[in-house]
């Protein structure tokens, strides 16, 4: 549990207890977690979802991307970032010299909020322990937070993405880089340049540049 030993989030979410929950009947604790999430009914979002969107990618990845929650395409397919924003994210990952198969992609909430609204606080607080269990298992060295919702929930801050982006934030030894969400970049193409600068900082740290 060293990952969260000195972080307030451990106290907020009860990570130590959550990690142990449900992992005793399946040999692979990550698969046990996936099965638990797939049947989750802990918050109201379960009643309107088509599919749980657990996460996808390399469970031993050095780099993890975290978004806010599934949209309509993701809800339909059960895979994160597969719509227009997801296509842009794929291009961003490839521009870094990586592929979706080499990173891990997940969200703050695993079920789509109706009409693609931001998740309510009770929804994100109920669901985010699953994300922390994913992080605990994957042990990424770097996390890229996509947008304000992801960064604010992961880092427990009210600071907006414009002020957060571009600088690493330490999360118990993990270097977290907040940057703009691909959906925001589609609406504001002029922000692609500063976002690319953020990604380049991660690339440099990872030895990809």
N, C-alpha and C positions, 0 to 999 in steps of 0.2 A: 504493500500500500504506500510505498515511499513516494510515488508520483504526486499524491495529494496530501502528504503529511503536513506541509506548512501552508496549505491554502485554505482560505475561508470557505471555499466551495465544499470542502469535505464536511464541514460542520453544517452548512446550509442544506446539503442534499443527503447526508448520511451515506457517503460513498462506500465506506468499508462494509456496511451491512448490505448495501445494494449489490455489490460485486459478488458476494457469496450467494445471494438469493438465486435459486433456480439452477445452479450449476452442478448439482450433485448427481443427477440422474443421467447425464450425457457426458461421455468421455471428453469431448471437446467443449470447453467452457464458452467459446465464441458461438458455437452452434446452439448451445443451451440458451445463450442470450438471444440469439436470433429467433428461436422457437418461442421464447417468452414474449418478445416484442410483437411477433406476428399475431398473437392472440390477445394483445393488451386492450383493456377496456377501462383504463384508469382515468381518462379524461373524456369530455364530450366529443372530441374529434373522431372517436372511433365510430360514432353513429352515422357519420356522413361519408366516410371513406369508402373507396372501392378496394384499394390495396394498401397495406402497410408498406412504406418505403424505408427499408432497414438501412441500406448502405451497399456500396459496391466497390470492388477493387482488391488490392493486395493487402492482406491482413498483416503483413510484415513491412509495410511501406515506411519510408523515412518521412514522407510528406503526405499530409492529410488536408483535404479541403472540407470546410464546414459551411453550409448554407443555412437558410432559415427554415425552409419546409418545402414539401412537395407542391407542385402546381398540378394542373389538370392532366398534362401528359404523363407526369410522374405517377400520379394517382392511378391512371389507367394501366400503366405498365409495371408499376411496383419497383421502378429503378430511378435513382436520383439524377437530375439534370439531363433529361433527354429531349426537352422541348427546345425552343429557339435559344433560350439562355444557356441551356445545356450544350447545344452545338457550339456556341461561342466559348464556353468553358473548355470544351474539348480542344478547340483551336489554341486557347491560352496554354493549356497543358502541353500540347505538342510544340508550341513556340518555345517552351522552356526546355525542350529536348527530352520530354517524357511522354508517357501515354497513360490513358485511363487505367490500363492494366497494371501500371507500376505505382500508382498512387491509390489512396482510399478516399472515397467521397461519401459524406453523410450530412445530416441536417440536425438542427436543434430539435424539431418535432418530426415524428415519423409518419404522421397522417396529415392530409391536406386540410388546411383551414378553408372553410367555405368562401367562395368568390376570391380565393387567393389573398385574403386579408392577412395582416400580420397575426401571428399567434398571440392569444391573450396570455397574460402573465401566469395564470394558473395552469394553462396548457403547457407553456414552455417549462415551468418549474416541475411539472409532473413528468415530463418526457425527458428532460435533459440528463437525468441520471443514467439513462440508457446510453447516451452519447459518451458520458464519462467512463462507462464500462467498456465501450468500444475503444476509447483512447487508452485505457489501462491495458487492454489486451494488445492493441497494435503497437503501442509505445512509439509513436512517431517522434522524430526529432524536430519537425517543423509542422505548423498548422497555418493554413491560409484561411482567414475568416472572410467570407464573402458577404459584405453588407453590414449595416448597422445592427439588424436583429441578431445575426450570428455573433458579431463581436461583442455586443452589449450583454447577451446572455452568457456567452462562454467566459467572458472576462469580468462579469458582474459589475458593469459600469453603466452610467447614463450618458457618457460622452458620445457624441455623434461620430459617424464614420469619417467625415471630413477632417476632424481633429485627430482621430485615432490612426488613420491610414499612414503608411509610409515608414513607420517605426516598429521595431520588434518589441513585443511585450513578453516578459517571462512568465510562463505558467508552470511553475515547479520543474524547471529545467527544459521545458519545451519552448522553442522560439515561435511565438505567434505573430503573424503579420496580418493585420486587418487591411482590407482593400475593398474596392467597390464590387458590388454584385454584378454578374454579367447582364442581368435584366436591366439594371440601371445604365450599363454601358450601351445597351441597344437603344435606349431612349436618349442617351447623352454621349454620342460618339466622341466628342471632344475630351471626354474623361478617360478614353482608352490609353492615352499617352501616360498620364500619371499612374494608372493601374499597371501598365507595363513596367514602369520604373519600380513599382513595389515588387513585382514578380522578379525583376532583375536582382534586387537585393537578396531575395530568397535564393535565386540561382547562384549568386556569388557565395553565399554562406554554404550552399550544398556542393560547391565545386563544379557547377554545371556551366560556368562562364569562364 
